[in-house]
Amino acid sequence: MRIIILTILGYLLYRVVRVVFSSRKTFKRNGNGGPIDEMVQDPFCRTYIPLRDAQKKIINGKEYFFCSRECAEKFEKTMKG
């Protein structure tokens, strides 16, 4: 009976340790110590994209980032009308 209980406790401890270490995320850092890719959200389709790949557009004096030119155009149409 003790062996069964110790086996179950060992397995549960293994699962807890595994979850703790798998939830730790490592990020590559650039020379300034920050993450390489900052993610931004497209305000039209709500897709997250890396800032370096985003289409930047200034609408009504505010800067927006889009996943594509099509999303930028659709968003601009909704802002005007």
N, C-alpha and C positions, 0 to 999 in steps of 0.2 A: 504494500500500500504506500509506503514511504517513497519508493522508487517512482511510482506513478505520479505522486504529488510533486516530487522534485523535478521530474521530467516536464510536467505541465508548467511549473514555475520557471524552469530554465527556458522553455519555449516562449513564454510570455515575456521574459526579460530580453530574449533575443529579438523579438518583434519590436519592443519598445526602443531598443538600441538602434535597430535598423531604421525605424521611422525617424528618429532624431537625426541620424547621420545622413539619411537620404533627403531630408528637408533642408539641409544646409546647401545653399547654392553658392557656387563660385563664379565670379565674374572676372573676365579679363579686364585689366586696367590699362589705360593709356598713360602717357608720360606724366600727366598732371594728377594721376591717382584716381581719376573718375572712370566710370564705365565707358566702354568703347562706343556703344550704341545707345543713345537716349531714344526712348519710344515716345511717339506722339500719336494722338488720336485724330482721325479724320472726322470733322464735325458733321459731315453729311452721312457717310455710311457706317461710322463708328468703328472702323477698322484701325488697329494699331500698326504703325509702321515705323521703321527706323528714321530718325530725323534726317540722316544724310540722304535717304532715298525719297523724302517727302517733296511734294510740289508746294512751294511757298507762294502764297498770294495775300496781298493786303486789300481788304475790303472794308470800306468806311473807316479807314484809319487803324484797323486792327489786323494783326498778322495771324493768318490761319495756315494750317498744314494739311495737305490732302494726299491721298494715295494715288490719285490720277488726275489728269486734266479734266476728264469727264465729271468727276465728283466736284471739282472746283467750280466748273461751269454750272452744274445743277444747284450747288449751294448758293452761288451768286444769284441765280434766278430766284431762288426762294427768299433771299434777303431783299431783293428789289420788289418783289410782288407779294 
